[in-house]
Amino acid sequence: MNNNIAERFKQARKLSGHTRESLACAVHTDVSSITKIETGGVRQPRNIERYGRILGVNPAWLQFGDPNPRVIPGYGG
């Protein structure tokens, strides 16, 4: 069950094929920032739109768990 941002974020990252390292590189951040999100240390990531685009998911789903995780074509890194 993916009822919080940490779980949804980790699920989206894995399904997208990204490692923490590759996602950090794509977003221009460090691995510790990704780890903090995935372990619940960050509840409102600053780059949620960018994460959603790179991971190929709806940023609203990523942040709030809105019903539709997928976004329009063209999203995804």
C-alpha positions as CSV (number, residue, x, y, z in Angstrom):
1,M,0.0,0.0,0.0
2,N,1.3,3.4,-0.9
3,N,-0.5,5.7,1.5
4,N,2.3,8.3,2.1
5,I,4.7,10.3,0.0
6,A,7.7,8.2,1.0
7,E,6.1,5.0,-0.2
8,R,4.7,6.5,-3.4
9,F,8.0,8.2,-4.2
10,K,10.0,5.0,-3.7
11,Q,7.4,3.0,-5.8
12,A,7.5,5.5,-8.6
13,R,11.3,5.6,-8.6
14,K,11.6,1.8,-8.8
15,L,9.0,1.5,-11.5
16,S,10.7,4.1,-13.6
17,G,13.9,2.2,-13.4
18,H,15.8,4.9,-11.6
19,T,18.2,4.2,-8.8
20,R,18.6,6.8,-6.1
21,E,21.8,7.9,-7.7
22,S,20.4,8.2,-11.2
23,L,17.3,10.1,-9.9
24,A,19.5,12.5,-7.9
25,C,21.6,13.2,-11.0
26,A,18.5,13.8,-13.2
27,V,17.0,16.2,-10.7
28,H,20.4,17.9,-10.0
29,T,20.4,17.1,-6.3
30,D,22.3,14.7,-4.0
31,V,21.4,11.2,-3.1
32,S,20.8,12.1,0.6
33,S,17.9,14.3,-0.6
34,I,16.3,11.3,-2.3
35,T,16.9,9.1,0.7
36,K,15.3,11.7,3.0
37,I,12.1,11.7,0.9
38,E,12.0,7.9,0.7
39,T,12.5,7.5,4.4
40,G,9.9,10.1,5.4
41,G,12.3,12.8,6.4
42,V,10.8,15.2,3.8
43,R,7.1,15.5,3.5
44,Q,6.9,18.3,0.9
45,P,9.8,18.1,-1.6
46,R,10.7,21.4,-3.3
47,N,11.0,19.9,-6.7
48,I,7.8,17.8,-6.8
49,E,6.9,18.8,-10.3
50,R,10.3,17.9,-11.6
51,Y,10.3,14.6,-9.7
52,G,6.9,13.8,-11.2
53,R,8.0,14.6,-14.7
54,I,11.2,12.5,-14.4
55,L,9.4,9.6,-12.8
56,G,6.5,9.7,-15.2
57,V,3.8,10.2,-12.6
58,N,1.3,12.9,-11.6
59,P,3.0,15.2,-9.1
60,A,-0.4,15.5,-7.3
61,W,-0.4,11.7,-6.9
62,L,3.2,11.7,-5.7
63,Q,2.5,14.4,-3.1
64,F,-1.1,13.7,-2.0
65,G,-2.0,10.3,-3.3
66,D,-4.6,11.6,-5.9
67,P,-6.3,8.7,-7.6
68,N,-4.5,8.8,-11.0
69,P,-0.7,8.2,-10.7
70,R,0.0,8.5,-14.5
71,V,0.3,11.7,-16.3
72,I,0.0,12.9,-19.9
73,P,2.4,11.6,-22.5
74,G,5.7,13.4,-22.6
75,Y,6.3,13.0,-18.9
76,G,9.1,10.7,-17.7
77,G,12.8,10.9,-17.8
